[in-house]
């Protein structure tokens, strides 16, 4: 997938309004797709979890084709620290590398989160 396509997919995941405008998904369908299930995975395949830097449920997913790797951390309800430039806006972090080593991804995202959340 091209990075701009992935960015659009992330934007639709973070916004039910955008999902409706671009894909025609109703709010009920959007909520059903992204509702976490007991296995800690949402219906859309994201791992769901909670972290202190974000409000509510987070979505995360990491992948590699052994040559490239990527990770997404999505905070649909925004950051727990509302005193940032982003306030309560939905926020997503995406990192792509030209290495298959996924161990490199979370430290990069962690640095991004620290810079914005603590800011």
N, CA, C and O atoms as CSV, one atom per row, in Angstrom:
chain,resi,resn,atom,element,x,y,z
A,1,UNK,N,N,0.838,-1.160,0.000
A,1,UNK,CA,C,0.000,0.000,0.000
A,1,UNK,C,C,0.898,1.242,0.000
A,1,UNK,O,O,1.902,1.296,0.710
A,2,UNK,N,N,0.531,2.207,-0.783
A,2,UNK,CA,C,1.266,3.463,-0.790
A,2,UNK,C,C,0.995,4.213,0.509
A,2,UNK,O,O,-0.079,4.085,1.097
A,3,UNK,N,N,1.970,4.993,0.950
A,3,UNK,CA,C,1.862,5.695,2.226
A,3,UNK,C,C,0.677,6.662,2.252
A,3,UNK,O,O,0.035,6.811,3.292
A,4,UNK,N,N,0.374,7.322,1.126
A,4,UNK,CA,C,-0.759,8.242,1.137
A,4,UNK,C,C,-2.082,7.493,1.264
A,4,UNK,O,O,-3.023,8.001,1.874
A,5,UNK,N,N,-2.164,6.288,0.696
A,5,UNK,CA,C,-3.362,5.461,0.877
A,5,UNK,C,C,-3.489,5.018,2.327
A,5,UNK,O,O,-4.584,5.009,2.890
A,6,UNK,N,N,-2.366,4.653,2.925
A,6,UNK,CA,C,-2.387,4.250,4.327
A,6,UNK,C,C,-2.820,5.420,5.208
A,6,UNK,O,O,-3.576,5.233,6.161
A,7,UNK,N,N,-2.352,6.605,4.898
A,7,UNK,CA,C,-2.753,7.803,5.637
A,7,UNK,C,C,-4.252,8.048,5.545
A,7,UNK,O,O,-4.882,8.413,6.538
A,8,UNK,N,N,-4.830,7.849,4.360
A,8,UNK,CA,C,-6.280,8.004,4.205
A,8,UNK,C,C,-7.027,6.950,5.012
A,8,UNK,O,O,-8.053,7.249,5.624
A,9,UNK,N,N,-6.520,5.715,5.016
A,9,UNK,CA,C,-7.138,4.652,5.805
A,9,UNK,C,C,-7.114,5.025,7.293
A,9,UNK,O,O,-8.106,4.833,7.996
A,10,UNK,N,N,-5.991,5.553,7.768
A,10,UNK,CA,C,-5.871,5.973,9.163
A,10,UNK,C,C,-6.855,7.101,9.463
A,10,UNK,O,O,-7.512,7.089,10.504
A,11,UNK,N,N,-6.960,8.065,8.569
A,11,UNK,CA,C,-7.881,9.185,8.773
A,11,UNK,C,C,-9.321,8.698,8.893
A,11,UNK,O,O,-10.067,9.175,9.749
A,12,UNK,N,N,-9.713,7.765,8.056
A,12,UNK,CA,C,-11.066,7.206,8.118
A,12,UNK,C,C,-11.262,6.423,9.413
A,12,UNK,O,O,-12.350,6.434,9.988
A,13,UNK,N,N,-10.215,5.745,9.871
A,13,UNK,CA,C,-10.296,5.002,11.127
A,13,UNK,C,C,-10.487,5.958,12.306
A,13,UNK,O,O,-11.190,5.621,13.259
A,14,UNK,N,N,-9.886,7.121,12.258
A,14,UNK,CA,C,-9.977,8.082,13.353
A,14,UNK,C,C,-11.246,8.929,13.338
A,14,UNK,O,O,-11.568,9.558,14.346
A,15,UNK,N,N,-11.970,8.963,12.231
A,15,UNK,CA,C,-13.094,9.887,12.112
A,15,UNK,C,C,-14.321,9.229,11.491
A,15,UNK,O,O,-14.309,8.870,10.313
A,16,UNK,N,N,-15.373,9.073,12.281
A,16,UNK,CA,C,-16.613,8.515,11.737
A,16,UNK,C,C,-17.212,9.468,10.695
A,16,UNK,O,O,-17.849,9.023,9.740
A,17,UNK,N,N,-17.008,10.776,10.882
A,17,UNK,CA,C,-17.508,11.758,9.915
A,17,UNK,C,C,-16.816,11.573,8.569
A,17,UNK,O,O,-17.471,11.559,7.527
A,18,UNK,N,N,-15.498,11.431,8.591
A,18,UNK,CA,C,-14.749,11.218,7.356
A,18,UNK,C,C,-15.090,9.863,6.732
A,18,UNK,O,O,-15.165,9.743,5.509
A,19,UNK,N,N,-15.296,8.848,7.570
A,19,UNK,CA,C,-15.696,7.529,7.068
A,19,UNK,C,C,-17.024,7.618,6.332
A,19,UNK,O,O,-17.233,6.936,5.328
A,20,UNK,N,N,-17.912,8.452,6.831
A,20,UNK,CA,C,-19.196,8.642,6.154
A,20,UNK,C,C,-19.005,9.405,4.844
A,20,UNK,O,O,-19.533,9.009,3.805
A,21,UNK,N,N,-18.250,10.494,4.902
A,21,UNK,CA,C,-18.058,11.335,3.723
A,21,UNK,C,C,-17.347,10.596,2.593
A,21,UNK,O,O,-17.729,10.736,1.431
A,22,UNK,N,N,-16.321,9.812,2.916
A,22,UNK,CA,C,-15.532,9.144,1.883
A,22,UNK,C,C,-16.051,7.766,1.500
A,22,UNK,O,O,-15.941,7.348,0.347
A,23,UNK,N,N,-16.621,7.059,2.484
A,23,UNK,CA,C,-17.005,5.666,2.237
A,23,UNK,C,C,-18.503,5.390,2.374
A,23,UNK,O,O,-18.975,4.307,2.030
A,24,UNK,N,N,-19.240,6.370,2.875
A,24,UNK,CA,C,-20.675,6.179,3.070
A,24,UNK,C,C,-21.018,5.321,4.280
A,24,UNK,O,O,-22.138,4.820,4.380
A,25,UNK,N,N,-20.063,5.140,5.212
A,25,UNK,CA,C,-20.334,4.339,6.405
A,25,UNK,C,C,-21.205,5.127,7.377
A,25,UNK,O,O,-20.894,6.271,7.710
A,26,UNK,N,N,-22.286,4.520,7.826
A,26,UNK,CA,C,-23.105,5.164,8.845
A,26,UNK,C,C,-22.363,5.114,10.180
A,26,UNK,O,O,-21.415,4.344,10.338
A,27,UNK,N,N,-22.788,5.921,11.120
A,27,UNK,CA,C,-22.171,5.919,12.450
A,27,UNK,C,C,-22.323,4.543,13.096
A,27,UNK,O,O,-21.395,4.058,13.744
A,28,UNK,N,N,-23.484,3.912,12.925
A,28,UNK,CA,C,-23.695,2.573,13.495
A,28,UNK,C,C,-22.721,1.555,12.908
A,28,UNK,O,O,-22.158,0.740,13.639
A,29,UNK,N,N,-22.522,1.599,11.596
A,29,UNK,CA,C,-21.581,0.673,10.953
A,29,UNK,C,C,-20.162,0.968,11.397
A,29,UNK,O,O,-19.403,0.044,11.690
A,30,UNK,N,N,-19.793,2.224,11.453
A,30,UNK,CA,C,-18.460,2.620,11.915
A,30,UNK,C,C,-18.225,2.101,13.329
A,30,UNK,O,O,-17.193,1.488,13.601
A,31,UNK,N,N,-19.167,2.340,14.223
A,31,UNK,CA,C,-19.025,1.889,15.612
A,31,UNK,C,C,-18.920,0.373,15.694
A,31,UNK,O,O,-18.166,-0.148,16.516
A,32,UNK,N,N,-19.657,-0.339,14.862
A,32,UNK,CA,C,-19.596,-1.804,14.854
A,32,UNK,C,C,-18.220,-2.283,14.385
A,32,UNK,O,O,-17.657,-3.213,14.963
A,33,UNK,N,N,-17.687,-1.664,13.357
A,33,UNK,CA,C,-16.385,-2.060,12.816
A,33,UNK,C,C,-15.285,-1.881,13.846
A,33,UNK,O,O,-14.412,-2.738,13.981
A,34,UNK,N,N,-15.322,-0.779,14.571
A,34,UNK,CA,C,-14.224,-0.454,15.483
A,34,UNK,C,C,-14.521,-0.776,16.949
A,34,UNK,O,O,-13.796,-0.331,17.840
A,35,UNK,N,N,-15.571,-1.538,17.201
A,35,UNK,CA,C,-15.877,-1.930,18.576
A,35,UNK,C,C,-14.928,-3.037,19.030
A,35,UNK,O,O,-14.856,-4.087,18.392
A,36,UNK,N,N,-14.196,-2.812,20.133
A,36,UNK,CA,C,-13.292,-3.859,20.620
A,36,UNK,C,C,-14.065,-5.109,21.045
A,36,UNK,O,O,-15.153,-5.020,21.614
A,37,UNK,N,N,-13.496,-6.242,20.767
A,37,UNK,CA,C,-14.098,-7.507,21.198
A,37,UNK,C,C,-13.251,-8.080,22.321
A,37,UNK,O,O,-12.158,-7.582,22.587
A,38,UNK,N,N,-13.737,-9.113,22.976
A,38,UNK,CA,C,-13.084,-9.641,24.178
A,38,UNK,C,C,-11.651,-10.085,23.955
A,38,UNK,O,O,-10.883,-10.129,24.916
A,39,UNK,N,N,-11.262,-10.411,22.759
A,39,UNK,CA,C,-9.897,-10.868,22.499
A,39,UNK,C,C,-8.899,-9.715,22.418
A,39,UNK,O,O,-7.731,-9.933,22.095
A,40,UNK,N,N,-9.342,-8.497,22.705
A,40,UNK,CA,C,-8.538,-7.282,22.616
A,40,UNK,C,C,-8.290,-6.827,21.182
A,40,UNK,O,O,-7.467,-5.941,20.951
A,41,UNK,N,N,-8.976,-7.410,20.233
A,41,UNK,CA,C,-8.898,-6.946,18.851
A,41,UNK,C,C,-10.225,-6.324,18.467
A,41,UNK,O,O,-11.283,-6.842,18.827
A,42,UNK,N,N,-10.181,-5.217,17.738
A,42,UNK,CA,C,-11.421,-4.661,17.222
A,42,UNK,C,C,-11.815,-5.473,16.007
A,42,UNK,O,O,-11.027,-6.265,15.491
A,43,UNK,N,N,-13.010,-5.274,15.565
A,43,UNK,CA,C,-13.481,-6.019,14.406
A,43,UNK,C,C,-12.667,-5.700,13.165
A,43,UNK,O,O,-12.629,-6.492,12.223
A,44,UNK,N,N,-12.014,-4.542,13.159
A,44,UNK,CA,C,-11.214,-4.140,12.007
A,44,UNK,C,C,-9.787,-4.675,12.057
A,44,UNK,O,O,-8.991,-4.354,11.175
A,45,UNK,N,N,-9.441,-5.476,13.055
A,45,UNK,CA,C,-8.131,-6.093,13.108
A,45,UNK,C,C,-7.073,-5.360,13.904
A,45,UNK,O,O,-5.939,-5.830,13.993
A,46,UNK,N,N,-7.409,-4.230,14.481
A,46,UNK,CA,C,-6.463,-3.487,15.311
A,46,UNK,C,C,-6.407,-4.112,16.694
A,46,UNK,O,O,-7.419,-4.591,17.204
A,47,UNK,N,N,-5.233,-4.109,17.299
A,47,UNK,CA,C,-5.094,-4.469,18.695
A,47,UNK,C,C,-5.551,-3.261,19.498
A,47,UNK,O,O,-5.148,-2.136,19.205
A,48,UNK,N,N,-6.382,-3.480,20.499
A,48,UNK,CA,C,-6.835,-2.375,21.334
A,48,UNK,C,C,-6.153,-2.450,22.691
A,48,UNK,O,O,-5.913,-3.534,23.224
A,49,UNK,N,N,-5.847,-1.290,23.235
A,49,UNK,CA,C,-5.194,-1.226,24.540
A,49,UNK,C,C,-5.403,0.163,25.110
A,49,UNK,O,O,-6.031,1.018,24.486
A,50,UNK,N,N,-4.872,0.376,26.294
A,50,UNK,CA,C,-4.911,1.694,26.937
A,50,UNK,C,C,-3.493,2.075,27.350
A,50,UNK,O,O,-2.705,1.221,27.757
A,51,UNK,N,N,-3.177,3.351,27.241
A,51,UNK,CA,C,-1.897,3.893,27.684
A,51,UNK,C,C,-2.178,5.232,28.354
A,51,UNK,O,O,-3.156,5.901,28.022
A,52,UNK,N,N,-1.331,5.622,29.289
A,52,UNK,CA,C,-1.540,6.849,30.042
A,52,UNK,C,C,-1.548,8.117,29.213
A,52,UNK,O,O,-2.126,9.120,29.631
A,53,UNK,N,N,-0.924,8.095,28.055
A,53,UNK,CA,C,-0.825,9.299,27.242
A,53,UNK,C,C,-2.079,9.589,26.418
A,53,UNK,O,O,-2.197,10.660,25.822
A,54,UNK,N,N,-3.014,8.637,26.383
A,54,UNK,CA,C,-4.202,8.807,25.543
A,54,UNK,C,C,-5.476,8.609,26.347
A,54,UNK,O,O,-5.488,7.902,27.355
A,55,UNK,N,N,-6.543,9.241,25.887
A,55,UNK,CA,C,-7.862,9.004,26.468
A,55,UNK,C,C,-8.453,7.744,25.852
A,55,UNK,O,O,-8.314,7.513,24.651
A,56,UNK,N,N,-9.095,6.952,26.648
A,56,UNK,CA,C,-9.849,5.811,26.132
A,56,UNK,C,C,-9.002,4.771,25.429
A,56,UNK,O,O,-7.797,4.660,25.655
A,57,UNK,N,N,-9.663,4.014,24.572
A,57,UNK,CA,C,-9.033,2.921,23.841
A,57,UNK,C,C,-8.089,3.448,22.760
A,57,UNK,O,O,-8.374,4.442,22.091
A,58,UNK,N,N,-6.980,2.768,22.611
A,58,UNK,CA,C,-6.047,2.999,21.505
A,58,UNK,C,C,-6.163,1.850,20.520
A,58,UNK,O,O,-6.559,0.745,20.890
A,59,UNK,N,N,-5.823,2.106,19.284
A,59,UNK,CA,C,-5.683,1.059,18.274
A,59,UNK,C,C,-4.216,1.013,17.877
A,59,UNK,O,O,-3.593,2.058,17.689
A,60,UNK,N,N,-3.663,-0.176,17.750
A,60,UNK,CA,C,-2.291,-0.306,17.275
A,60,UNK,C,C,-2.177,-1.520,16.371
A,60,UNK,O,O,-2.906,-2.502,16.519
A,61,UNK,N,N,-1.254,-1.432,15.437
A,61,UNK,CA,C,-0.990,-2.563,14.533
A,61,UNK,C,C,0.423,-2.408,13.985
A,61,UNK,O,O,0.837,-1.307,13.622
A,62,UNK,N,N,1.149,-3.497,13.929
A,62,UNK,CA,C,2.506,-3.495,13.389
A,62,UNK,C,C,2.589,-4.578,12.318
A,62,UNK,O,O,1.952,-5.625,12.432
A,63,UNK,N,N,3.371,-4.320,11.288
A,63,UNK,CA,C,3.510,-5.314,10.237
A,63,UNK,C,C,4.825,-5.186,9.498
A,63,UNK,O,O,5.455,-4.129,9.491
A,64,UNK,N,N,5.229,-6.284,8.875
A,64,UNK,CA,C,6.483,-6.310,8.124
A,64,UNK,C,C,6.374,-7.323,6.996
A,64,UNK,O,O,5.732,-8.363,7.140
A,65,UNK,N,N,6.998,-7.011,5.888
A,65,UNK,CA,C,7.133,-7.985,4.803
A,65,UNK,C,C,8.570,-8.505,4.740
A,65,UNK,O,O,8.990,-9.054,3.722
A,66,UNK,N,N,9.313,-8.332,5.821
A,66,UNK,CA,C,10.729,-8.672,6.036
A,66,UNK,C,C,11.699,-7.692,5.359
A,66,UNK,O,O,12.893,-7.705,5.657
A,67,UNK,N,N,11.202,-6.855,4.464
A,67,UNK,CA,C,12.032,-5.821,3.846
A,67,UNK,C,C,11.683,-4.434,4.365
A,67,UNK,O,O,12.544,-3.558,4.445
A,68,UNK,N,N,10.430,-4.242,4.715
A,68,UNK,CA,C,9.919,-2.967,5.211
A,68,UNK,C,C,9.041,-3.261,6.421
A,68,UNK,O,O,8.506,-4.362,6.547
A,69,UNK,N,N,8.893,-2.294,7.298
A,69,UNK,CA,C,7.994,-2.480,8.429
A,69,UNK,C,C,7.284,-1.177,8.733
A,69,UNK,O,O,7.752,-0.096,8.375
A,70,UNK,N,N,6.146,-1.296,9.399
A,70,UNK,CA,C,5.364,-0.124,9.744
A,70,UNK,C,C,4.581,-0.388,11.021
A,70,UNK,O,O,4.315,-1.533,11.384
A,71,UNK,N,N,4.217,0.703,11.694
A,71,UNK,CA,C,3.385,0.619,12.892
A,71,UNK,C,C,2.450,1.816,12.895
A,71,UNK,O,O,2.787,2.898,12.414
A,72,UNK,N,N,1.281,1.594,13.442
A,72,UNK,CA,C,0.331,2.674,13.664
A,72,UNK,C,C,-0.147,2.643,15.100
A,72,UNK,O,O,-0.485,1.578,15.618
A,73,UNK,N,N,-0.181,3.779,15.741
A,73,UNK,CA,C,-0.773,3.971,17.065
A,73,UNK,C,C,-1.822,5.057,16.911
A,73,UNK,O,O,-1.494,6.190,16.558
A,74,UNK,N,N,-3.080,4.726,17.171
A,74,UNK,CA,C,-4.174,5.665,16.953
A,74,UNK,C,C,-4.908,5.947,18.259
A,74,UNK,O,O,-5.261,5.026,18.995
A,75,UNK,N,N,-5.129,7.207,18.533
A,75,UNK,CA,C,-5.856,7.652,19.723
A,75,UNK,C,C,-7.130,8.378,19.267
A,75,UNK,O,O,-7.138,9.605,19.171
A,76,UNK,N,N,-8.202,7.629,18.988
A,76,UNK,CA,C,-9.424,8.252,18.473
A,76,UNK,C,C,-10.030,9.301,19.409
A,76,UNK,O,O,-10.674,10.241,18.944
A,77,UNK,N,N,-9.829,9.149,20.722
A,77,UNK,CA,C,-10.403,10.101,21.676
A,77,UNK,C,C,-9.410,11.186,22.090
A,77,UNK,O,O,-9.716,11.995,22.967
A,78,UNK,N,N,-8.241,11.216,21.481
A,78,UNK,CA,C,-7.268,12.255,21.748
A,78,UNK,C,C,-6.315,11.921,22.878
A,78,UNK,O,O,-6.307,10.809,23.406
A,79,UNK,N,N,-5.529,12.890,23.228
A,79,UNK,CA,C,-4.505,12.740,24.266
A,79,UNK,C,C,-5.090,12.995,25.650
A,79,UNK,O,O,-6.050,13.750,25.801
A,80,UNK,N,N,-4.504,12.361,26.651
A,80,UNK,CA,C,-4.950,12.601,28.020
A,80,UNK,C,C,-4.527,13.993,28.501
A,80,UNK,O,O,-5.192,14.578,29.356
A,81,UNK,N,N,-3.442,14.520,27.965
A,81,UNK,CA,C,-2.989,15.872,28.289
A,81,UNK,C,C,-3.621,16.836,27.290
A,81,UNK,O,O,-3.156,16.960,26.157
A,82,UNK,N,N,-4.686,17.520,27.718
A,82,UNK,CA,C,-5.388,18.419,26.806
A,82,UNK,C,C,-4.661,19.750,26.620
A,82,UNK,O,O,-5.081,20.578,25.812
A,83,UNK,N,N,-3.580,19.955,27.358
A,83,UNK,CA,C,-2.813,21.195,27.253
A,83,UNK,C,C,-1.727,21.104,26.188
A,83,UNK,O,O,-0.634,21.643,26.359
A,84,UNK,N,N,-2.026,20.437,25.112
A,84,UNK,CA,C,-1.117,20.352,23.977
A,84,UNK,C,C,-1.767,21.103,22.812
A,84,UNK,O,O,-2.949,21.438,22.886
A,85,UNK,N,N,-1.037,21.364,21.768
A,85,UNK,CA,C,-1.645,22.036,20.615
A,85,UNK,C,C,-2.806,21.241,20.005
A,85,UNK,O,O,-3.633,21.801,19.286
A,86,UNK,N,N,-2.865,19.931,20.296
A,86,UNK,CA,C,-3.880,19.079,19.686
A,86,UNK,C,C,-5.119,18.937,20.550
A,86,UNK,O,O,-6.146,18.462,20.065
A,87,UNK,N,N,-5.058,19.335,21.826
A,87,UNK,CA,C,-6.219,19.262,22.701
A,87,UNK,C,C,-6.830,17.878,22.721
A,87,UNK,O,O,-6.149,16.894,23.012
A,88,UNK,N,N,-8.118,17.801,22.409
A,88,UNK,CA,C,-8.840,16.526,22.452
A,88,UNK,C,C,-9.011,15.913,21.062
A,88,UNK,O,O,-9.764,14.952,20.905
A,89,UNK,N,N,-8.332,16.447,20.064
A,89,UNK,CA,C,-8.482,15.944,18.699
A,89,UNK,C,C,-7.971,14.506,18.573
A,89,UNK,O,O,-7.015,14.118,19.243
A,90,UNK,N,N,-8.607,13.737,17.724
A,90,UNK,CA,C,-8.100,12.404,17.400
A,90,UNK,C,C,-6.699,12.548,16.840
A,90,UNK,O,O,-6.387,13.520,16.152
A,91,UNK,N,N,-5.855,11.566,17.145
A,91,UNK,CA,C,-4.461,11.677,16.750
A,91,UNK,C,C,-3.931,10.303,16.382
A,91,UNK,O,O,-4.248,9.312,17.041
A,92,UNK,N,N,-3.131,10.241,15.340
A,92,UNK,CA,C,-2.521,8.986,14.929
A,92,UNK,C,C,-1.039,9.156,14.670
A,92,UNK,O,O,-0.604,10.188,14.159
A,93,UNK,N,N,-0.268,8.147,15.020
A,93,UNK,CA,C,1.168,8.117,14.775
A,93,UNK,C,C,1.454,6.970,13.824
A,93,UNK,O,O,1.049,5.835,14.076
A,94,UNK,N,N,2.145,7.256,12.740
A,94,UNK,CA,C,2.493,6.246,11.761
A,94,UNK,C,C,3.995,6.297,11.509
A,94,UNK,O,O,4.561,7.370,11.301
A,95,UNK,N,N,4.630,5.139,11.528
A,95,UNK,CA,C,6.058,5.066,11.243
A,95,UNK,C,C,6.284,3.948,10.245
A,95,UNK,O,O,5.795,2.833,10.423
A,96,UNK,N,N,7.027,4.252,9.198
A,96,UNK,CA,C,7.405,3.257,8.194
A,96,UNK,C,C,8.922,3.285,8.040
A,96,UNK,O,O,9.542,4.348,8.077
A,97,UNK,N,N,9.505,2.114,7.867
A,97,UNK,CA,C,10.951,2.036,7.650
A,97,UNK,C,C,11.242,1.106,6.488
A,97,UNK,O,O,10.399,0.299,6.095
A,98,UNK,N,N,12.429,1.224,5.948
A,98,UNK,CA,C,12.852,0.324,4.876
A,98,UNK,C,C,13.718,-0.798,5.456
A,98,UNK,O,O,14.692,-1.237,4.844
A,99,UNK,N,N,13.341,-1.240,6.632
A,99,UNK,CA,C,13.950,-2.411,7.245
A,99,UNK,C,C,12.832,-3.291,7.780
A,99,UNK,O,O,11.787,-2.785,8.189
A,100,UNK,N,N,13.035,-4.562,7.781
A,100,UNK,CA,C,12.021,-5.472,8.298
A,100,UNK,C,C,12.040,-5.601,9.806
A,100,UNK,O,O,11.226,-6.337,10.363
A,101,UNK,N,N,12.943,-4.909,10.485
A,101,UNK,CA,C,13.088,-5.011,11.935
A,101,UNK,C,C,12.022,-4.167,12.631
A,101,UNK,O,O,12.171,-2.951,12.749
A,102,UNK,N,N,10.955,-4.803,13.089
A,102,UNK,CA,C,9.870,-4.075,13.743
A,102,UNK,C,C,10.250,-3.577,15.135
A,102,UNK,O,O,9.544,-2.738,15.696
A,103,UNK,N,N,11.347,-4.072,15.704
A,103,UNK,CA,C,11.794,-3.612,17.028
A,103,UNK,C,C,12.178,-2.136,17.020
A,103,UNK,O,O,12.228,-1.511,18.079
A,104,UNK,N,N,12.446,-1.577,15.866
A,104,UNK,CA,C,12.843,-0.176,15.759
A,104,UNK,C,C,11.657,0.787,15.841
A,104,UNK,O,O,11.846,1.972,16.116
A,105,UNK,N,N,10.457,0.300,15.609
A,105,UNK,CA,C,9.306,1.173,15.413
A,105,UNK,C,C,8.779,1.827,16.681
A,105,UNK,O,O,8.592,3.043,16.713
A,106,UNK,N,N,8.538,1.045,17.725
A,106,UNK,CA,C,7.940,1.621,18.929
A,106,UNK,C,C,8.828,2.668,19.602
A,106,UNK,O,O,8.295,3.659,20.102
A,107,UNK,N,N,10.158,2.502,19.640
A,107,UNK,CA,C,10.971,3.596,20.201
A,107,UNK,C,C,10.825,4.907,19.417
A,107,UNK,O,O,10.870,5.988,20.004
A,108,UNK,N,N,10.653,4.812,18.121
A,108,UNK,CA,C,10.458,6.015,17.307
A,108,UNK,C,C,9.112,6.655,17.655
A,108,UNK,O,O,9.033,7.864,17.873
A,109,UNK,N,N,8.063,5.844,17.705
A,109,UNK,CA,C,6.744,6.369,18.054
A,109,UNK,C,C,6.757,6.919,19.475
A,109,UNK,O,O,6.165,7.964,19.743
A,110,UNK,N,N,7.433,6.215,20.390
A,110,UNK,CA,C,7.518,6.692,21.767
A,110,UNK,C,C,8.113,8.085,21.857
A,110,UNK,O,O,7.649,8.913,22.641
A,111,UNK,N,N,9.134,8.348,21.061
A,111,UNK,CA,C,9.749,9.678,21.031
A,111,UNK,C,C,8.766,10.712,20.490
A,111,UNK,O,O,8.702,11.829,21.006
A,112,UNK,N,N,8.005,10.360,19.468
A,112,UNK,CA,C,7.009,11.268,18.913
A,112,UNK,C,C,5.938,11.598,19.958
A,112,UNK,O,O,5.549,12.754,20.122
A,113,UNK,N,N,5.474,10.570,20.653
A,113,UNK,CA,C,4.443,10.758,21.670
A,113,UNK,C,C,4.959,11.650,22.795
A,113,UNK,O,O,4.263,12.566,23.234
A,114,UNK,N,N,6.168,11.384,23.257
A,114,UNK,CA,C,6.750,12.189,24.333
A,114,UNK,C,C,6.858,13.657,23.947
A,114,UNK,O,O,6.560,14.541,24.750
A,115,UNK,N,N,7.283,13.912,22.721
A,115,UNK,CA,C,7.447,15.288,22.264
A,115,UNK,C,C,6.125,16.038,22.193
A,115,UNK,O,O,6.091,17.238,22.463
A,116,UNK,N,N,5.054,15.373,21.842
A,116,UNK,CA,C,3.752,16.034,21.722
A,116,UNK,C,C,3.019,16.021,23.059
A,116,UNK,O,O,2.462,17.040,23.467
A,117,UNK,N,N,3.015,14.883,23.742
A,117,UNK,CA,C,2.241,14.750,24.966
A,117,UNK,C,C,2.815,15.593,26.099
A,117,UNK,O,O,2.074,16.251,26.830
A,118,UNK,N,N,4.110,15.570,26.236
A,118,UNK,CA,C,4.749,16.328,27.306
A,118,UNK,C,C,4.951,17.768,26.866
A,118,UNK,O,O,4.800,18.716,27.636
A,119,UNK,N,N,5.306,17.889,25.563
A,119,UNK,CA,C,5.472,19.087,24.830
A,119,UNK,C,C,5.877,20.302,25.480
A,119,UNK,O,O,6.016,21.336,24.826
